[in-house]
Amino acid sequence: MIRLDRDTLGIPATGVEVLRQLVHERTGIFVDENRADVLAERLAPLVLRRGFRSFLDLYYLLKYDEGAAQAAWREVFDALAVPETYFWREIDQIKAVVCRVIPELVGRARGATVRIWSVPCASGEEPLTIAMALEESGWFDRAAIEIHASDASPAAIDRARAARYRPRAMRALPPHLAEKYFSAVDGVFVPAPALQRRVASWTTVNLLARDEVEPLAASPVVFCRNAFIYFSPESVRRVVDTFAAAMPAPGYLCVGASESLLNVTTKFTLEELDGAFVYVKRGHDA
């Protein structure tokens, strides 16, 4: 039984436990029972906006009100999103994909489009970083490559489409690339339209919704970095199983540096590419 030390913004804690379980079931995000107050603080503004008296009211809406639940879940994803990211993050892995994986995939494609999926893309820094790395290597001039970007948070996708970045997001990007691909406007950095167009689509996707994931996971390269650190092992397994079923062979799954799938799946093998690690789905023809 969860007992919060105090009410959150004047809202009784009634319903926090079942809400915590429902959030895990539907989103994969796992909040330990001892940190239930964090979940309550994130969702309290949503409870208040809807005029509810307790977290239990929000639970009933999400669980049973089919008409209103879809919009409410979008607000939940927005509330739980972790916006911290930046350009050129964990760049060694991206460079390994550009230098080692893309040549192989382009050769196999024989003129067909090679697709890359970035999820969760947050406010767009990762897919734009991938686009810059491909641009710098000249791949867009030599092959048909599409980048698709998704996040569970509609607010994050709105920010990605707006493409306005604070200096903090630029902190790891080499200055010459910042100058080449961005313009400074009123204290923010705006990507060049040509770079922004390299991302073919921005969509909202819940990683636990198989029907939403499968069409995009059919890509031979999937970047799913720094999402699984918030998921339970069983949720990670569900997502990875969906990836394994949908991705072609060879398929390259990139996770964050602090994430491991070694105890989660045997459908991908961990391989080192130029000092970076990537999980690879191999087939008989690989």
SULHUVEN-V572967 format. One record per residue. N is the residue number from 1. SS is DSSP state (alpha for helix, beta for strand, coil for the rest). NEAR is the number of other ideal C-beta (glycine too) atoms within 12 Angstrom. Layout:
n->(N,N)
ss->(SS,SS)
near->(NEAR,NEAR)
This chain:
n->(1,2,3,4,5,6,7,8,9,10,11,12,13,14,15,16,17,18,19,20,21,22,23,24,25,26,27,28,29,30,31,32,33,34,35,36,37,38,39,40,41,42,43,44,45,46,47,48,49,50,51,52,53,54,55,56,57,58,59,60,61,62,63,64,65,66,67,68,69,70,71,72,73,74,75,76,77,78,79,80,81,82,83,84,85,86,87,88,89,90,91,92,93,94,95,96,97,98,99,100,101,102,103,104,105,106,107,108,109,110,111,112,113,114,115,116,117,118,119,120,121,122,123,124,125,126,127,128,129,130,131,132,133,134,135,136,137,138,139,140,141,142,143,144,145,146,147,148,149,150,151,152,153,154,155,156,157,158,159,160,161,162,163,164,165,166,167,168,169,170,171,172,173,174,175,176,177,178,179,180,181,182,183,184,185,186,187,188,189,190,191,192,193,194,195,196,197,198,199,200,201,202,203,204,205,206,207,208,209,210,211,212,213,214,215,216,217,218,219,220,221,222,223,224,225,226,227,228,229,230,231,232,233,234,235,236,237,238,239,240,241,242,243,244,245,246,247,248,249,250,251,252,253,254,255,256,257,258,259,260,261,262,263,264,265,266,267,268,269,270,271,272,273,274,275,276,277,278,279,280,281,282,283,284,285,286)
ss->(coil,coil,coil,coil,coil,coil,coil,beta,coil,coil,beta,beta,coil,coil,coil,alpha,alpha,alpha,alpha,alpha,alpha,alpha,alpha,alpha,alpha,alpha,alpha,coil,beta,coil,coil,coil,alpha,alpha,alpha,alpha,alpha,alpha,alpha,alpha,alpha,alpha,alpha,alpha,alpha,alpha,alpha,alpha,alpha,coil,coil,coil,coil,beta,alpha,alpha,alpha,alpha,alpha,alpha,alpha,alpha,alpha,alpha,coil,alpha,alpha,alpha,alpha,alpha,alpha,alpha,alpha,alpha,alpha,alpha,alpha,alpha,alpha,alpha,coil,coil,coil,coil,coil,coil,coil,coil,coil,coil,alpha,alpha,alpha,alpha,alpha,alpha,alpha,alpha,alpha,alpha,alpha,alpha,alpha,alpha,alpha,alpha,alpha,alpha,alpha,coil,coil,coil,coil,beta,beta,beta,beta,beta,beta,coil,coil,coil,coil,coil,alpha,alpha,alpha,alpha,alpha,alpha,alpha,alpha,alpha,alpha,alpha,alpha,coil,coil,alpha,alpha,alpha,alpha,coil,coil,beta,beta,beta,beta,beta,beta,beta,coil,coil,alpha,alpha,alpha,alpha,alpha,alpha,alpha,alpha,alpha,coil,coil,beta,coil,alpha,alpha,alpha,alpha,coil,coil,coil,coil,alpha,alpha,alpha,alpha,alpha,alpha,alpha,beta,beta,beta,beta,coil,coil,beta,beta,beta,beta,coil,alpha,alpha,alpha,alpha,coil,coil,beta,beta,beta,beta,beta,beta,coil,coil,coil,coil,coil,alpha,alpha,alpha,alpha,alpha,alpha,alpha,alpha,coil,coil,coil,beta,beta,beta,coil,coil,coil,coil,alpha,alpha,alpha,beta,coil,alpha,alpha,alpha,alpha,alpha,alpha,alpha,alpha,alpha,alpha,alpha,alpha,alpha,alpha,coil,coil,coil,coil,beta,beta,beta,beta,coil,coil,coil,coil,coil,coil,coil,coil,coil,coil,coil,coil,coil,coil,beta,beta,beta,beta,beta,coil,coil,beta,beta,beta,beta,beta,beta,coil,coil,coil,coil,coil)
near->(11,26,16,28,12,14,21,29,22,15,31,23,30,25,33,37,23,26,42,38,24,30,41,28,24,28,38,36,40,28,30,15,18,13,18,30,26,25,39,39,26,30,44,30,21,34,38,23,20,25,12,29,17,29,41,26,29,42,31,23,31,36,23,16,18,12,9,19,21,19,19,32,33,26,28,39,37,28,33,38,31,22,25,17,36,27,38,28,31,30,30,24,38,41,26,30,45,40,23,27,40,34,22,24,34,29,16,21,24,11,12,16,20,36,35,49,45,47,46,48,45,37,36,42,46,44,48,45,46,48,38,38,39,36,27,26,25,16,29,28,12,17,26,21,38,31,45,36,42,41,44,40,36,26,23,37,33,21,27,39,24,17,33,25,35,23,17,18,32,31,19,21,29,19,15,11,25,28,14,18,32,32,19,17,14,9,12,20,32,24,38,22,13,16,33,28,19,33,36,26,28,35,30,31,38,35,40,31,27,20,14,22,36,22,21,39,37,25,40,38,46,48,46,46,37,30,43,35,23,32,33,24,21,17,28,33,24,28,44,39,27,33,42,31,21,28,39,28,23,29,39,42,48,46,36,28,20,13,29,19,31,16,12,27,28,16,24,34,23,25,25,15,27,18,15,27,29,40,41,36,35,22,17,7,9,18)
